[in-house]
C-alpha cells in the first residue's frame, strides 16, 4: 500500500502491451550530427566503457574479430550493454575516415541521471512533493527518437523537470532527439529505469499519482484533477502502455475526439495532456 495522502486507493485496469525495440535508420547515421555520438577505436572505446559506461547504448564489433575485441565484448557484457557484431563496411559507414580498429560505441549525447537522484533534485522528500506538486513524465517504450525529442520540448514548455525512459527496448536520447527538442533538452532532466513497474511503485511511495495516457481510458483529460503530484505515463507508438504499467495506474486518461478518428501520435497526445495539466494549474492559481 502506498504511503501517499490520497482520497482513494483504487487502481484501474487496462489491456495495453509494450512495444518491441525499434531499429535506427541507417541512411543518416554518418551525418555530422549523428557521428558525434560514436566513439571509435580500441583505446577510446575501452576508456569509455571503464569510466562512463552509463552513456553507452550499444557496442558494435566487427565480425570475426579476436584478441582485444573479445576483451571489448567482455567489458560491454559486464556492464549489461547490448553487443552487436557487424561487417567492417557497417563500421566504416558509421565513422567514415576513422580508424575504428573493429569497434564503435554508440554513446548518448547527454548524461543520464539515476532515478533517485533526479527525484531528489525535483523534490527531496514526500513533504516537498505534496507542497510543490511536480509533474514528471514516464515513457513506456517510445521507439521514435523524434517523438522523444518532441515530448521533451512539450515538457520544457509546461514546466516538467524530469523525464524517465526505460534502459532497454526504447528510443535513447540521440542526436535526432536532441535536434527535435529544439534546444530544450538541457532544461529537462532525463533518467533511465530498469523496470517500469518497480518505478511506478517507487513514485507512488514518494507521493506521486500515476496517470497513463489511454485512448479508452475512463477519465477524460477535461475532468481530470491535475492539481496534484503527478507522473504522466505515455505508452509506445503502436501498442500504448504495457499491461502491467497500465494496471498500476491510478487514472487512465483519454483525450476527447470525434468518432472515427484513429488514436493520436504519442508526442501529440503527450503535448495535449501536458498543456491541459499546465493550464488547469494556471487557472487554479489565478482563482
C-alpha positions, 0 to 999 in steps of 0.5 A, spaced: 500 500 500 502 506 498 504 511 503 501 517 499 495 522 502 490 520 497 482 520 497 482 513 494 486 507 493 483 504 487 487 502 481 484 501 474 485 496 469 487 496 462 489 491 456 495 495 453 502 491 451 509 494 450 512 495 444 518 491 441 525 495 440 525 499 434 531 499 429 535 506 427 535 508 420 541 507 417 541 512 411 543 518 416 547 515 421 554 518 418 551 525 418 555 530 422 550 530 427 549 523 428 557 521 428 558 525 434 555 520 438 560 514 436 566 513 439 571 509 435 577 505 436 580 500 441 583 505 446 577 510 446 572 505 446 575 501 452 576 508 456 569 509 455 566 503 457 571 503 464 569 510 466 562 512 463 559 506 461 552 509 463 552 513 456 553 507 452 547 504 448 550 499 444 557 496 442 558 494 435 564 489 433 566 487 427 565 480 425 570 475 426 574 479 430 579 476 436 584 478 441 582 485 444 575 485 441 573 479 445 576 483 451 571 489 448 565 484 448 567 482 455 567 489 458 560 491 454 557 484 457 559 486 464 556 492 464 549 489 461 550 493 454 547 490 448 553 487 443 552 487 436 557 484 431 557 487 424 561 487 417 567 492 417 563 496 411 557 497 417 563 500 421 566 504 416 559 507 414 558 509 421 565 513 422 567 514 415 575 516 415 576 513 422 580 508 424 575 504 428 580 498 429 573 493 429 569 497 434 564 503 435 560 505 441 554 508 440 554 513 446 548 518 448 549 525 447 547 527 454 548 524 461 543 520 464 541 521 471 539 515 476 532 515 478 533 517 485 537 522 484 533 526 479 527 525 484 531 528 489 533 534 485 525 535 483 523 534 490 527 531 496 522 528 500 514 526 500 513 533 504 516 537 498 512 533 493 505 534 496 507 542 497 510 543 490 506 538 486 511 536 480 509 533 474 514 528 471 513 524 465 514 516 464 515 513 457 513 506 456 517 504 450 517 510 445 521 507 439 521 514 435 527 518 437 523 524 434 517 523 438 522 523 444 525 529 442 518 532 441 515 530 448 521 533 451 520 540 448 512 539 450 515 538 457 520 544 457 514 548 455 509 546 461 514 546 466 516 538 467 523 537 470 524 530 469 523 525 464 524 517 465 525 512 459 526 505 460 534 502 459 532 497 454 527 496 448 526 504 447 528 510 443 535 513 447 536 520 447 540 521 440 542 526 436 535 526 432 532 527 439 536 532 441 535 536 434 527 535 435 527 538 442 529 544 439 534 546 444 530 544 450 533 538 452 538 541 457 532 544 461 529 537 462 532 532 466 532 525 463 533 518 467 533 511 465 529 505 469 530 498 469 523 496 470 517 500 469 513 497 474 518 497 480 518 505 478 511 506 478 511 503 485 517 507 487 513 514 485 507 512 488 511 511 495 514 518 494 507 521 493 506 521 486 499 519 482 500 515 476 496 517 470 497 513 463 495 516 457 489 511 454 485 512 448 479 508 452 481 510 458 475 512 463 477 519 465 477 524 460 483 529 460 477 535 461 475 532 468 481 530 470 484 533 477 491 535 475 492 539 481 496 534 484 503 530 484 503 527 478 507 522 473 504 522 466 505 515 463 505 515 455 505 508 452 509 506 445 507 508 438 503 502 436 501 498 442 500 504 448 502 502 455 504 495 457 499 491 461 502 491 467 504 499 467 497 500 465 494 496 471 498 500 476 495 506 474 491 510 478 487 514 472 487 512 465 486 518 461 483 519 454 483 525 450 476 527 447 475 526 439 470 525 434 468 518 432 472 515 427 478 518 428 484 513 429 488 514 436 493 520 436 501 520 435 504 519 442 508 526 442 501 529 440 497 526 445 503 527 450 503 535 448 495 535 449 495 532 456 501 536 458 498 543 456 491 541 459 495 539 466 499 546 465 493 550 464 488 547 469 494 549 474 494 556 471 487 557 472 487 554 479 492 559 481 489 565 478 482 563 482 
